[in-house]
Amino acid sequence: MKKKIAIVDPSSYSLPYDYFYIQELSKYFIIDFYYSKTSNNYEYIERLSNNKNVRLFEYKISPNMVSKVKGVVNYVKLLFSIYRKRKSYSSIHFIWSIFILLEILLFISIKKKIVFTVHNDVPHGYKGKRYFPYSLIKRTVSTLVFVSKYTMQNFIRRYGNHKNMHLVQHGLMPLSHEFTKLSVDNSLVEHKLIFWGRVEDYKGVDLFDKIPLELPIDIYGRWSRSLDSLKNNLLKKNNINIVDSYLSLDELSDLLKRQCIYILPYKDATQSGVLYTLLAYEKVFISSNVGENHQFLIENNLEALSFSREDPKSLLMAIEYAFSNHQKIKEKLRAIKEQYQWHTTLSPSLMNRVYR
């Protein structure tokens, strides 16, 4: 009989990631997935509902669905439900933390069963050496999981080792489990840069305001309200097109059919799901020289696709290299992506070590 595991993403921060992780994990375990109803990426919940080894437990916690007060009340209900059913689970895996003062009570009471995924060694934009909630989590959970070697190394440097920690490498993120080819290899390459993803400060789209570029730039993704001033500045530029909204899967499919150069101008991101969607479809991209995106390029001898946000010349060189070697880079990405298949990154032996 398969073990039963609880997977918890309390605010549904990363439903695409959750979907692929749970789909692969469900080959080996029965999964109860606790999540928040959300207006974004809900297609992935609908897909999980078709998996016979996955049960869904939905709460209204996300701030885009309910007030903060009601969200906290509903989160307490979620945590209490898990506590009541704790004996039925061999492991309880939190993909994210959203309210450590509530979560810590559960972590302490059933420490031996708690697995926690570390996505960032400190929150985006945090200037301190250590983030206290992460220190607390490290001391009170049984197992730590890291989605990239970069994050794991930084976490150890800041907080020290944990007796039970595992690298469970982030896998490919196509638009579905079927790797439908979205574009023809010999289609013409548009001389254009594309940014795709939610626009937060750390994503670094201010680069397009700091460094003037002549080629067309498309920015797709919902903007944080704190960046309205930047958005207005960029809208004044004739070469920049902004689509301020979340893309549906159909819209994203249409976007990824295009042969352009994608750009990840992040300021301090440790890792990005966007990288693994672009890699799934062999989309040529350039990246700032920070975080796992940069480490990925270095490890795969593609560092010529990286640039310094402070050096306009290096940005222009990366753009030129990407356009001049587009087909050769695509072929290299096609070979590289095989090691990021979920059945490789989530091997049975690793899963048995994580979920003991």
PALOVO-153445 format. One line per field, with one value per residue (C-alpha): residue in three letters; chain; z negated, x negated, y negated. Coordinates in pm, 1 decimal, m for minus. Layout:
<sites>
residu (ALA, ...)
chaine (A, ...)
up (Z, ...)
east (X, ...)
north (Y, ...)
</sites>
This chain:
<sites>
residu (MET, LYS, LYS, LYS, ILE, ALA, ILE, VAL, ASP, PRO, SER, SER, TYR, SER, LEU, PRO, TYR, ASP, TYR, PHE, TYR, ILE, GLN, GLU, LEU, SER, LYS, TYR, PHE, ILE, ILE, ASP, PHE, TYR, TYR, SER, LYS, THR, SER, ASN, ASN, TYR, GLU, TYR, ILE, GLU, ARG, LEU, SER, ASN, ASN, LYS, ASN, VAL, ARG, LEU, PHE, GLU, TYR, LYS, ILE, SER, PRO, ASN, MET, VAL, SER, LYS, VAL, LYS, GLY, VAL, VAL, ASN, TYR, VAL, LYS, LEU, LEU, PHE, SER, ILE, TYR, ARG, LYS, ARG, LYS, SER, TYR, SER, SER, ILE, HIS, PHE, ILE, TRP, SER, ILE, PHE, ILE, LEU, LEU, GLU, ILE, LEU, LEU, PHE, ILE, SER, ILE, LYS, LYS, LYS, ILE, VAL, PHE, THR, VAL, HIS, ASN, ASP, VAL, PRO, HIS, GLY, TYR, LYS, GLY, LYS, ARG, TYR, PHE, PRO, TYR, SER, LEU, ILE, LYS, ARG, THR, VAL, SER, THR, LEU, VAL, PHE, VAL, SER, LYS, TYR, THR, MET, GLN, ASN, PHE, ILE, ARG, ARG, TYR, GLY, ASN, HIS, LYS, ASN, MET, HIS, LEU, VAL, GLN, HIS, GLY, LEU, MET, PRO, LEU, SER, HIS, GLU, PHE, THR, LYS, LEU, SER, VAL, ASP, ASN, SER, LEU, VAL, GLU, HIS, LYS, LEU, ILE, PHE, TRP, GLY, ARG, VAL, GLU, ASP, TYR, LYS, GLY, VAL, ASP, LEU, PHE, ASP, LYS, ILE, PRO, LEU, GLU, LEU, PRO, ILE, ASP, ILE, TYR, GLY, ARG, TRP, SER, ARG, SER, LEU, ASP, SER, LEU, LYS, ASN, ASN, LEU, LEU, LYS, LYS, ASN, ASN, ILE, ASN, ILE, VAL, ASP, SER, TYR, LEU, SER, LEU, ASP, GLU, LEU, SER, ASP, LEU, LEU, LYS, ARG, GLN, CYS, ILE, TYR, ILE, LEU, PRO, TYR, LYS, ASP, ALA, THR, GLN, SER, GLY, VAL, LEU, TYR, THR, LEU, LEU, ALA, TYR, GLU, LYS, VAL, PHE, ILE, SER, SER, ASN, VAL, GLY, GLU, ASN, HIS, GLN, PHE, LEU, ILE, GLU, ASN, ASN, LEU, GLU, ALA, LEU, SER, PHE, SER, ARG, GLU, ASP, PRO, LYS, SER, LEU, LEU, MET, ALA, ILE, GLU, TYR, ALA, PHE, SER, ASN, HIS, GLN, LYS, ILE, LYS, GLU, LYS, LEU, ARG, ALA, ILE, LYS, GLU, GLN, TYR, GLN, TRP, HIS, THR, THR, LEU, SER, PRO, SER, LEU, MET, ASN, ARG, VAL, TYR, ARG)
chaine (A, A, A, A, A, A, A, A, A, A, A, A, A, A, A, A, A, A, A, A, A, A, A, A, A, A, A, A, A, A, A, A, A, A, A, A, A, A, A, A, A, A, A, A, A, A, A, A, A, A, A, A, A, A, A, A, A, A, A, A, A, A, A, A, A, A, A, A, A, A, A, A, A, A, A, A, A, A, A, A, A, A, A, A, A, A, A, A, A, A, A, A, A, A, A, A, A, A, A, A, A, A, A, A, A, A, A, A, A, A, A, A, A, A, A, A, A, A, A, A, A, A, A, A, A, A, A, A, A, A, A, A, A, A, A, A, A, A, A, A, A, A, A, A, A, A, A, A, A, A, A, A, A, A, A, A, A, A, A, A, A, A, A, A, A, A, A, A, A, A, A, A, A, A, A, A, A, A, A, A, A, A, A, A, A, A, A, A, A, A, A, A, A, A, A, A, A, A, A, A, A, A, A, A, A, A, A, A, A, A, A, A, A, A, A, A, A, A, A, A, A, A, A, A, A, A, A, A, A, A, A, A, A, A, A, A, A, A, A, A, A, A, A, A, A, A, A, A, A, A, A, A, A, A, A, A, A, A, A, A, A, A, A, A, A, A, A, A, A, A, A, A, A, A, A, A, A, A, A, A, A, A, A, A, A, A, A, A, A, A, A, A, A, A, A, A, A, A, A, A, A, A, A, A, A, A, A, A, A, A, A, A, A, A, A, A, A, A, A, A, A, A, A, A, A, A, A, A, A, A, A, A, A, A, A, A, A, A, A, A, A, A, A, A, A, A, A, A, A, A, A, A, A, A, A, A)
up (0.0, 93.3, m178.9, m210.7, m202.8, m257.7, m25.3, m138.8, 70.7, m157.8, 73.4, 408.0, 489.4, 730.7, 879.0, 1201.4, 994.6, 755.9, 1047.4, 1197.9, 860.6, 741.9, 1072.3, 1051.8, 678.2, 718.4, 900.7, 565.2, 299.8, 231.2, 212.4, 18.7, 162.1, m54.6, 130.5, 165.5, 426.4, 656.5, 970.2, 1125.1, 1277.5, 1164.1, 1471.8, 1283.8, 1003.8, 1261.2, 1409.3, 1070.5, 1007.9, 1275.9, 1091.9, 900.0, 651.1, 556.6, 327.3, 324.5, 16.6, 108.6, m126.0, m56.8, m184.4, 104.1, 76.1, 428.6, 310.4, m43.7, m304.7, m518.2, m830.6, m664.2, m501.3, m841.9, m983.1, m688.6, m724.2, m1087.5, m968.2, m713.7, m971.8, m1224.1, m962.0, m892.6, m1264.8, m1312.1, m1028.0, m1115.4, m1197.6, m849.3, m682.2, m665.2, m577.2, m569.0, m312.0, m312.4, 25.0, m119.4, m451.7, m473.8, m849.1, m1056.6, m1393.0, m1308.6, m1123.1, m1394.2, m1634.4, m1388.6, m1304.3, m1669.5, m1753.0, m1469.8, m1381.6, m1269.2, m981.7, m852.8, m520.9, m403.2, m59.4, m55.2, 259.4, 148.8, m114.2, m209.8, m73.1, 237.8, 150.8, m207.5, m307.6, m629.5, m656.8, m802.9, m788.4, m1129.9, m1008.9, m795.0, m1092.1, m1293.7, m1021.0, m997.4, m1370.3, m1380.1, m1072.4, m1008.5, m646.4, m420.6, m43.1, 197.9, 557.0, 681.5, 590.3, 583.8, 315.0, 113.5, 109.6, 9.9, m262.8, m416.2, m407.2, m594.1, m836.9, m850.7, m768.9, m856.0, m944.0, m679.4, m367.6, m3.2, 336.5, 537.5, 855.5, 1012.6, 1326.6, 1664.6, 1672.3, 2006.9, 2042.3, 1996.5, 1931.3, 2305.8, 2465.0, 2764.9, 2998.6, 3014.6, 3295.9, 3605.9, 3575.1, 3902.4, 3842.6, 3873.7, 3560.2, 3464.2, 3371.8, 3042.3, 2666.0, 2459.3, 2082.2, 1937.9, 1573.8, 1287.3, 1275.0, 927.4, 833.2, 808.5, 1164.3, 1283.9, 1570.0, 1462.4, 1678.4, 1983.1, 1823.9, 1722.6, 2046.0, 2371.7, 2633.8, 2989.8, 3062.8, 2979.5, 2629.4, 2517.4, 2145.3, 2058.0, 1702.2, 1421.7, 1271.9, 901.7, 815.8, 650.5, 998.1, 1160.3, 1200.6, 1380.7, 1602.3, 1702.8, 1788.4, 2006.6, 2182.9, 2312.0, 2504.7, 2863.5, 2869.3, 2558.2, 2557.9, 2221.2, 2162.2, 1794.0, 1720.8, 1636.9, 1948.7, 1990.6, 2101.5, 2455.5, 2457.2, 2317.2, 2578.9, 2851.4, 2693.8, 2675.1, 3041.4, 3129.4, 3205.7, 3013.9, 2746.3, 2396.7, 2118.7, 1743.7, 1609.0, 1243.3, 963.4, 696.2, 779.9, 661.6, 905.2, 1148.3, 1285.9, 1606.0, 1677.0, 1675.2, 1906.7, 2154.5, 2127.8, 2187.8, 2527.7, 2606.7, 2603.0, 2630.2, 2341.8, 2189.9, 1815.3, 1569.2, 1385.8, 1059.4, 900.0, 1040.6, 1388.0, 1412.6, 1255.1, 1509.5, 1794.0, 1639.4, 1578.4, 1936.8, 2103.2, 2206.6, 1999.9, 2314.2, 2269.5, 1935.5, 1870.7, 1593.7, 1516.3, 1462.0, 1795.0, 2113.5, 2328.9, 2175.7, 2235.3, 2601.6, 2634.1, 2484.1, 2719.2, 3021.2, 2921.0, 2872.9, 3214.4, 3399.0, 3251.7, 3213.1, 3378.5, 3221.8, 2875.6, 2933.2, 3017.6, 2702.2, 2488.2, 2644.2, 2513.6, 2174.7, 2090.5, 2072.5, 1729.7, 1601.8, 1678.0, 1364.7, 1363.3, 1339.9, 1078.5, 867.6, 876.1, 659.5, 445.0, 371.7, 290.8, 42.7, m132.2, m145.7, m258.6, m500.5)
east (0.0, m130.3, m223.2, m6.1, m168.9, m26.8, m158.2, m82.2, m102.6, 99.0, 125.8, 88.7, m228.1, m359.2, m78.6, m265.3, m555.7, m313.5, m139.5, m449.6, m595.3, m273.5, m209.2, m549.1, m524.8, m182.9, m348.4, m489.1, m254.2, 106.4, 116.2, 346.7, 287.3, 380.8, 391.0, 570.6, 830.8, 679.1, 758.6, 419.9, 304.6, 621.8, 598.7, 337.4, 583.7, 834.6, 568.9, 474.3, 839.8, 809.5, 530.6, 676.6, 387.2, 442.2, 711.0, 763.9, 838.5, 918.0, 925.6, 961.7, 632.1, 472.0, 503.4, 645.0, 946.3, 1022.8, 935.3, 623.7, 828.5, 1042.9, 732.1, 568.9, 885.5, 900.5, 531.3, 586.8, 861.8, 623.7, 348.9, 594.0, 728.4, 374.8, 308.3, 624.0, 517.9, 147.2, 136.1, 257.5, m40.2, m391.7, m513.8, m365.8, m543.5, m514.9, m608.7, m597.5, m562.9, m324.5, m266.4, m545.6, m383.9, m97.3, m299.0, m560.2, m304.6, m237.0, m606.5, m701.3, m413.7, m484.3, m844.5, m937.7, m689.9, m754.1, m932.6, m994.1, m1098.8, m1342.9, m1300.9, m1513.1, m1783.7, m1630.4, m1315.7, m1359.9, m1499.9, m1591.4, m1920.5, m2001.9, m2242.7, m1982.0, m1604.0, m1473.2, m1169.5, m1402.7, m1634.2, m1331.1, m1210.4, m1555.4, m1550.3, m1196.3, m1147.5, m1265.9, m1372.2, m1476.1, m1438.3, m1612.4, m1503.5, m1847.1, m2210.4, m2253.4, m1986.1, m2118.8, m2473.8, m2359.1, m2130.6, m2412.9, m2641.5, m2384.6, m2230.5, m2458.8, m2389.0, m2077.4, m2106.3, m1853.3, m1868.4, m1819.9, m1860.4, m1546.0, m1627.3, m1349.1, m1230.0, m1099.9, m778.0, m602.6, m245.3, m123.4, m272.3, m281.7, m582.4, m394.6, m633.1, m522.9, m738.6, m926.4, m1303.8, m1359.2, m1097.9, m1229.8, m1372.1, m1213.0, m1464.7, m1289.3, m1336.6, m1055.8, m1012.5, m745.8, m641.7, m484.6, m655.6, m799.7, m1089.1, m1337.7, m1253.7, m1458.8, m1254.3, m1385.8, m1681.9, m1485.7, m1459.9, m1827.7, m1980.3, m1830.4, m1783.1, m1668.6, m1523.0, m1154.3, m1078.2, m758.0, m677.4, m406.4, m280.2, m79.6, m257.9, m297.4, m119.4, m437.5, m592.0, m327.7, m576.7, m823.9, m548.5, m441.3, m800.5, m839.0, m507.5, m651.6, m918.3, m823.5, m1002.3, m836.3, m501.9, m345.5, m69.0, 20.0, 211.8, 167.9, 149.3, 384.7, 229.6, 352.6, 199.6, m125.0, m126.2, m95.2, m378.0, m610.5, m550.4, m746.0, m1115.6, m1260.9, m1518.7, m1373.0, m1531.9, m1562.4, m1699.4, m1650.7, m1822.3, m1856.1, m1643.7, m1778.3, m1580.3, m1294.9, m1023.9, m1038.2, m1381.4, m1234.5, m948.0, m1187.1, m1416.4, m1125.5, m1069.1, m1433.8, m1373.0, m1690.6, m1727.2, m1975.1, m2005.9, m2159.7, m2456.0, m2273.2, m2117.2, m2052.2, m1978.5, m2341.6, m2471.4, m2272.6, m2443.5, m2788.6, m2746.8, m2631.2, m2903.2, m2653.6, m2790.0, m2806.6, m2427.5, m2470.3, m2522.3, m2583.3, m2293.8, m2549.9, m2728.5, m2537.8, m2816.5, m2779.7, m2402.2, m2452.9, m2711.6, m2472.5, m2192.6, m2422.1, m2551.3, m2196.4, m2078.6, m2395.8, m2398.5, m2025.9, m1998.6, m2316.6, m2195.8, m1855.9, m2025.8, m2235.8, m1927.6, m1757.3, m2035.5, m2060.9, m1692.3, m1698.1, m1864.3, m1577.6, m1299.2, m1088.8, m1137.0, m1510.2, m1504.2, m1247.3, m1398.1, m1239.2, m1551.7, m1560.2, m1189.6, m1230.7, m1505.9, m1301.7, m979.2, m1120.0)
north (0.0, m346.0, m593.2, m902.5, m1247.1, m1595.5, m1868.6, m2225.5, m2542.7, m2772.0, m3072.1, m2891.3, m3082.9, m2823.1, m2615.4, m2527.7, m2393.3, m2217.9, m2052.5, m1893.0, m1799.9, m1635.0, m1458.8, m1289.0, m1223.4, m1061.2, m771.1, m663.2, m807.3, m903.9, m1284.2, m1517.0, m1864.1, m2164.5, m2495.2, m2826.2, m2903.2, m3161.7, m3356.1, m3273.0, m2943.2, m2765.0, m2542.8, m2339.8, m2260.2, m2139.2, m1912.4, m1769.1, m1685.1, m1416.5, m1233.9, m939.6, m942.4, m1308.5, m1452.4, m1828.1, m2040.7, m2399.3, m2700.1, m3070.7, m3210.2, m3397.0, m3778.9, m3794.6, m3593.7, m3708.8, m3973.5, m3922.7, m3855.4, m3590.2, m3448.3, m3400.9, m3238.8, m3000.3, m2919.4, m2825.6, m2590.1, m2436.0, m2382.7, m2236.6, m1996.5, m1873.1, m1834.9, m1626.1, m1395.9, m1393.9, m1022.2, m931.2, m1102.3, m965.0, m1318.4, m1668.7, m1881.6, m2260.8, m2408.5, m2761.7, m2941.1, m3236.6, m3286.2, m3137.4, m3224.7, m2988.4, m2726.9, m2692.0, m2546.0, m2264.1, m2221.7, m2181.1, m1945.8, m1701.2, m1783.7, m1431.2, m1447.9, m1801.4, m1850.7, m2206.5, m2334.3, m2625.0, m2836.9, m3134.2, m3170.4, m3507.9, m3679.8, m3892.9, m4232.4, m4135.2, m4301.5, m4115.6, m3823.6, m3586.4, m3587.0, m3484.0, m3279.2, m3066.4, m3012.8, m2904.4, m2669.7, m2509.2, m2433.9, m2293.8, m2073.9, m1721.1, m1761.5, m2048.4, m2031.2, m2269.1, m2328.1, m2435.5, m2385.9, m2764.8, m2807.7, m2515.8, m2652.2, m3000.6, m2863.2, m2658.3, m2962.4, m3173.4, m2923.8, m2621.3, m2257.9, m2061.3, m1693.7, m1592.1, m1809.5, m1715.2, m1876.2, m1803.6, m1989.9, m2197.2, m2021.1, m2136.1, m2336.0, m2290.5, m2409.9, m2054.8, m1711.2, m1655.1, m1823.1, m1956.8, m2131.9, m2492.9, m2622.2, m2513.6, m2515.3, m2696.2, m2967.8, m3320.9, m3478.3, m3810.2, m4077.5, m4140.1, m4094.7, m3940.9, m3953.4, m3724.1, m3684.3, m3874.6, m4213.6, m4270.5, m4495.9, m4208.5, m4098.5, m4395.4, m4540.0, m4879.2, m4776.6, m4894.6, m5239.1, m5254.7, m5125.0, m5254.8, m4984.1, m5036.3, m4694.2, m4622.0, m4492.4, m4316.6, m4286.3, m4030.8, m3988.6, m4147.3, m4447.4, m4513.9, m4839.4, m4963.8, m4985.2, m5208.4, m5493.7, m5268.7, m5128.1, m5479.5, m5570.3, m5261.5, m5321.3, m5648.9, m5459.4, m5381.2, m5046.0, m4899.1, m4716.9, m4627.2, m4371.2, m4416.8, m4096.0, m3730.7, m3516.3, m3222.7, m2894.6, m2958.9, m3307.9, m3173.8, m2899.6, m3164.1, m3361.4, m3062.4, m2981.6, m3292.8, m3279.7, m3573.8, m3629.4, m3608.1, m3811.4, m3748.4, m4079.9, m3987.3, m4178.9, m3911.7, m3606.6, m3272.8, m3060.9, m3110.8, m2885.9, m3091.6, m2941.4, m2590.3, m2680.8, m2840.6, m2538.2, m2299.1, m2460.1, m2533.5, m2907.7, m3111.1, m3356.0, m3596.2, m3654.1, m3895.1, m3749.6, m3669.0, m3363.2, m3020.0, m3156.9, m3268.9, m2948.7, m2746.5, m2933.8, m2890.8, m2516.9, m2461.1, m2672.9, m2938.3, m3226.3, m3442.0, m3471.5, m3650.9, m4020.3, m4270.1, m4501.8, m4776.6, m4731.0, m4829.0, m4684.5, m4336.8, m4350.1, m4436.6, m4158.4, m3901.8, m4012.2, m3992.4, m3648.9, m3516.9, m3635.1, m3530.3, m3179.2, m3122.5, m2781.5, m2646.9, m2753.7, m2589.7, m2261.2, m2282.4, m2353.9, m2051.8, m1828.9, m2001.5, m1975.7, m1594.5, m1607.3, m1826.5, m1578.1, m1525.9, m1149.4, m1220.4, m1496.1, m1304.3, m957.7, m684.0, m649.4, m1023.2, m1031.9, m747.6, m942.4, m1265.2, m1095.9, m840.6)
</sites>
